Amino acid sequence: MPFKKEQLITLQYHNQPAGRYYLDFVVDNKIVVELKMRPKFGYSHIKQVADYLKTTGFRLAILIYFTRDGVKYRRILHPV
């Protein structure tokens, strides 16, 4: 399956560059995969990934957490 690592996306505001994000992975040019090493899921991380979806127009992201208790994940969907 094709993927890109650390893909740069630029945030536009009124057709002017306003910031940039680096996505950990983009799989098959449609799924964002974001990796975190945290003890638990946090709202700020979920919001960050939701913003990535809104900016890119992608519909699905997978947020993966590496914790002391093992690997946990959450799917995040962006409605069209």
N, CA and C atoms as a LAMMPS dump frame, in Angstrom:
ITEM: TIMESTEP
0
ITEM: NUMBER OF ATOMS
240
ITEM: BOX BOUNDS ff ff ff
-5.0000000000000000e+02 5.0000000000000000e+02
-5.0000000000000000e+02 5.0000000000000000e+02
-5.0000000000000000e+02 5.0000000000000000e+02
ITEM: ATOMS id mol type element x y z
1 1 1 N 0.842 -1.157 0
2 1 2 C 0 0 0
3 1 3 C 0.905 1.243 0
4 2 1 N 0.671 2.172 -0.892
5 2 2 C 1.539 3.355 -0.953
6 2 3 C 1.297 4.3 0.234
7 3 1 N 2.382 4.905 0.71
8 3 2 C 2.262 5.869 1.787
9 3 3 C 3.345 6.934 1.655
10 4 1 N 3.099 8.076 2.3
11 4 2 C 4.082 9.152 2.356
12 4 3 C 4.344 9.453 3.819
13 5 1 N 5.603 9.693 4.137
14 5 2 C 6.015 9.971 5.504
15 5 3 C 6.276 11.463 5.666
16 6 1 N 5.823 12.033 6.784
17 6 2 C 6.027 13.444 7.108
18 6 3 C 5.648 14.37 5.95
19 7 1 N 4.428 14.221 5.493
20 7 2 C 3.947 15.031 4.373
21 7 3 C 3.591 16.434 4.857
22 8 1 N 4.088 17.425 4.153
23 8 2 C 3.832 18.82 4.464
24 8 3 C 2.527 19.27 3.829
25 9 1 N 1.667 19.9 4.618
26 9 2 C 0.475 20.536 4.068
27 9 3 C 0.474 21.985 4.548
28 10 1 N 0.037 22.876 3.704
29 10 2 C 0.033 24.292 4.029
30 10 3 C -1.391 24.758 4.297
31 11 1 N -1.569 25.446 5.395
32 11 2 C -2.858 26.009 5.753
33 11 3 C -3.017 27.344 5.04
34 12 1 N -4.151 27.524 4.37
35 12 2 C -4.421 28.763 3.634
36 12 3 C -5.502 29.559 4.361
37 13 1 N -5.347 30.873 4.365
38 13 2 C -6.364 31.76 4.912
39 13 3 C -6.488 32.931 3.956
40 14 1 N -7.639 33.073 3.329
41 14 2 C -7.857 34.097 2.29
42 14 3 C -6.794 33.986 1.194
43 15 1 N -6.567 32.749 0.757
44 15 2 C -5.613 32.434 -0.313
45 15 3 C -4.177 32.853 0.001
46 16 1 N -3.856 32.989 1.271
47 16 2 C -2.497 33.301 1.705
48 16 3 C -2.017 32.197 2.647
49 17 1 N -0.751 31.791 2.546
50 17 2 C -0.235 30.788 3.487
51 17 3 C -0.318 31.304 4.924
52 18 1 N -0.893 30.506 5.808
53 18 2 C -1.077 30.926 7.194
54 18 3 C -0.402 29.98 8.183
55 19 1 N 0.134 28.892 7.714
56 19 2 C 0.786 27.926 8.591
57 19 3 C 1.01 26.636 7.848
58 20 1 N 1.663 25.713 8.522
59 20 2 C 1.884 24.412 7.882
60 20 3 C 1.871 23.308 8.93
61 21 1 N 1.482 22.153 8.471
62 21 2 C 1.435 20.955 9.291
63 21 3 C 2.317 19.896 8.641
64 22 1 N 2.861 19.028 9.466
65 22 2 C 3.538 17.844 8.97
66 22 3 C 2.749 16.64 9.442
67 23 1 N 2.15 15.93 8.511
68 23 2 C 1.401 14.719 8.83
69 23 3 C 2.391 13.579 8.98
70 24 1 N 2.233 12.75 10.018
71 24 2 C 3.165 11.647 10.217
72 24 3 C 3.171 10.714 9.004
73 25 1 N 1.992 10.265 8.593
74 25 2 C 1.866 9.415 7.418
75 25 3 C 0.567 9.732 6.687
76 26 1 N 0.594 9.606 5.37
77 26 2 C -0.611 9.618 4.547
78 26 3 C -0.592 8.316 3.761
79 27 1 N -1.599 7.487 3.991
80 27 2 C -1.668 6.163 3.382
81 27 3 C -2.64 6.193 2.216
82 28 1 N -2.178 5.694 1.083
83 28 2 C -3.002 5.574 -0.122
84 28 3 C -3.606 6.926 -0.544
85 29 1 N -2.926 7.986 -0.205
86 29 2 C -3.321 9.357 -0.541
87 29 3 C -4.736 9.703 -0.072
88 30 1 N -5.163 9.075 1.06
89 30 2 C -6.497 9.383 1.566
90 30 3 C -6.691 9.147 3.055
91 31 1 N -5.745 8.541 3.741
92 31 2 C -5.882 8.264 5.173
93 31 3 C -4.699 8.882 5.913
94 32 1 N -4.994 9.698 6.914
95 32 2 C -3.957 10.293 7.746
96 32 3 C -3.701 9.358 8.926
97 33 1 N -2.435 9.049 9.187
98 33 2 C -2.063 8.249 10.352
99 33 3 C -1.142 9.113 11.205
100 34 1 N -1.566 9.365 12.426
101 34 2 C -0.814 10.216 13.338
102 34 3 C -0.384 9.375 14.534
103 35 1 N 0.887 9.455 14.895
104 35 2 C 1.45 8.662 15.981
105 35 3 C 1.736 9.552 17.185
106 36 1 N 1.427 9.044 18.376
107 36 2 C 1.674 9.781 19.619
108 36 3 C 2.204 8.814 20.679
109 37 1 N 3.066 9.32 21.54
110 37 2 C 3.517 8.556 22.704
111 37 3 C 2.998 9.295 23.933
112 38 1 N 1.813 8.91 24.385
113 38 2 C 1.136 9.558 25.51
114 38 3 C 0.48 8.497 26.382
115 39 1 N 0.242 8.822 27.647
116 39 2 C -0.424 7.834 28.503
117 39 3 C -1.895 7.615 28.154
118 40 1 N -2.547 8.616 27.521
119 40 2 C -3.958 8.439 27.168
120 40 3 C -4.324 9.406 26.042
121 41 1 N -5.514 9.169 25.458
122 41 2 C -6.025 10.057 24.421
123 41 3 C -6.351 11.411 25.036
124 42 1 N -6.051 12.461 24.317
125 42 2 C -6.394 13.796 24.782
126 42 3 C -7.23 14.516 23.747
127 43 1 N -8.123 15.369 24.213
128 43 2 C -8.983 16.114 23.306
129 43 3 C -8.157 16.951 22.337
130 44 1 N -7.067 17.544 22.811
131 44 2 C -6.251 18.4 21.935
132 44 3 C -5.667 17.614 20.774
133 45 1 N -5.306 16.366 20.988
134 45 2 C -4.752 15.546 19.909
135 45 3 C -5.828 15.161 18.902
136 46 1 N -7.018 14.868 19.402
137 46 2 C -8.134 14.531 18.517
138 46 3 C -8.504 15.743 17.676
139 47 1 N -8.544 16.916 18.302
140 47 2 C -8.853 18.147 17.579
141 47 3 C -7.782 18.452 16.532
142 48 1 N -6.532 18.221 16.875
143 48 2 C -5.435 18.445 15.927
144 48 3 C -5.622 17.592 14.677
145 49 1 N -5.928 16.32 14.856
146 49 2 C -6.115 15.421 13.724
147 49 3 C -7.38 15.787 12.952
148 50 1 N -8.43 16.205 13.638
149 50 2 C -9.648 16.653 12.951
150 50 3 C -9.341 17.881 12.083
151 51 1 N -8.496 18.772 12.58
152 51 2 C -8.075 19.931 11.776
153 51 3 C -7.291 19.491 10.541
154 52 1 N -6.459 18.461 10.685
155 52 2 C -5.733 17.926 9.528
156 52 3 C -6.714 17.452 8.462
157 53 1 N -7.758 16.756 8.896
158 53 2 C -8.754 16.254 7.945
159 53 3 C -9.473 17.404 7.252
160 54 1 N -9.841 18.395 8.019
161 54 2 C -10.541 19.547 7.448
162 54 3 C -9.664 20.256 6.419
163 55 1 N -8.387 20.413 6.723
164 55 2 C -7.457 21.11 5.827
165 55 3 C -7.188 20.315 4.557
166 56 1 N -7.012 19.009 4.688
167 56 2 C -6.662 18.188 3.529
168 56 3 C -7.862 17.755 2.701
169 57 1 N -9.048 17.714 3.335
170 57 2 C -10.223 17.201 2.643
171 57 3 C -10.323 15.689 2.722
172 58 1 N -9.4 15.043 3.428
173 58 2 C -9.483 13.602 3.626
174 58 3 C -10.609 13.305 4.599
175 59 1 N -11.133 12.084 4.57
176 59 2 C -12.268 11.729 5.416
177 59 3 C -11.894 10.891 6.62
178 60 1 N -10.729 10.234 6.607
179 60 2 C -10.393 9.295 7.683
180 60 3 C -8.99 9.541 8.203
181 61 1 N -8.877 9.501 9.529
182 61 2 C -7.565 9.537 10.183
183 61 3 C -7.553 8.453 11.249
184 62 1 N -6.384 7.937 11.511
185 62 2 C -6.201 6.969 12.582
186 62 3 C -5.144 7.552 13.511
187 63 1 N -5.541 7.773 14.743
188 63 2 C -4.662 8.316 15.762
189 63 3 C -4.176 7.149 16.6
190 64 1 N -2.876 6.91 16.607
191 64 2 C -2.299 5.753 17.297
192 64 3 C -1.474 6.241 18.479
193 65 1 N -1.775 5.711 19.663
194 65 2 C -1.06 6.035 20.88
195 65 3 C -0.241 4.838 21.329
196 66 1 N 1.012 5.076 21.651
197 66 2 C 1.868 4.065 22.251
198 66 3 C 1.924 4.376 23.742
199 67 1 N 1.366 3.489 24.558
200 67 2 C 1.284 3.705 25.998
201 67 3 C 2.013 2.59 26.732
202 68 1 N 2.135 2.736 28.046
203 68 2 C 2.743 1.675 28.862
204 68 3 C 1.898 0.413 28.849
205 69 1 N 0.588 0.583 28.617
206 69 2 C -0.332 -0.563 28.597
207 69 3 C -0.461 -1.196 27.22
208 70 1 N 0.242 -0.671 26.241
209 70 2 C 0.175 -1.218 24.893
210 70 3 C -0.212 -0.144 23.884
211 71 1 N -0.538 -0.589 22.702
212 71 2 C -0.901 0.316 21.614
213 71 3 C -2.415 0.485 21.59
214 72 1 N -2.843 1.749 21.504
215 72 2 C -4.27 2.05 21.42
216 72 3 C -4.483 2.94 20.209
217 73 1 N -5.689 2.898 19.668
218 73 2 C -5.951 3.712 18.488
219 73 3 C -7.373 4.251 18.512
220 74 1 N -7.58 5.269 17.705
221 74 2 C -8.919 5.84 17.542
222 74 3 C -9.073 6.281 16.089
223 75 1 N -10.203 5.927 15.5
224 75 2 C -10.535 6.399 14.148
225 75 3 C -11.218 7.741 14.29
226 76 1 N -10.86 8.671 13.41
227 76 2 C -11.485 9.983 13.423
228 76 3 C -11.997 10.224 12.006
229 77 1 N -13.289 10.541 11.904
230 77 2 C -13.922 10.755 10.611
231 77 3 C -14.266 12.224 10.429
232 78 1 N -14.115 12.683 9.211
233 78 2 C -14.514 14.044 8.862
234 78 3 C -15.678 13.934 7.898
235 79 1 N -16.838 14.462 8.269
236 79 2 C -17.993 14.353 7.363
237 79 3 C -17.794 15.224 6.12
238 80 1 N -18.356 14.764 5.044
239 80 2 C -18.254 15.526 3.783
240 80 3 C -19.371 16.516 3.718
